Amino acid sequence: MWSKVLLLGSLVASTYCYVSFTNLKCEMLDRKYGKFERCYIRAVNRTHKYIDVYAKLFKIPIDNISIQLEPMHYNNGYKPFLLGMKFDACKYLSNPRLRSMLFVRELHATIANVSNMNHTCPYNHDLMVDKMWTGNLEKGFLKYLPVPNGDYAIYGKWYTYNIPRANVNVYFKITNK
């Protein structure tokens, strides 16, 4: 009985964490399709950083988007941490309460207020994430996940019409408080 209480207590204690962005890589695979005008991390102060991404799209409207996400953990190189997933973003955005997509739903909730990608397809405009700071992740899905200290990444590959168009990889460090 006490071992279960201690295990539960350690899981709850480990869910309060500090997140720090360490790197951001954006690559447009099809230069005729678009370009990244902004893709950087800026420091707000010594403890918090934010991400700015602005993708200029040349071929709009877009009504078919798929995203492949691969959560990675650094252990002598980046290796898969959780199961990777590929999902239809237009279908998800038309019903964001899909229970089978908890990870995607929580990740989307962290960027919904700082992005213009929070509506259903089609997209008739450029895509942006404006000043997403690390507190969004701390208050978002990481409060539910017991994640050990370390370096992590989320590799994102964006497809339109089943053609890979862009890679956006976000690297961060998690430190439990």
Order of alpha helices (4+ residues) and beta strands (2+ residues): alpha-beta-beta-beta-beta-beta-beta-alpha-alpha-beta-alpha-beta-beta
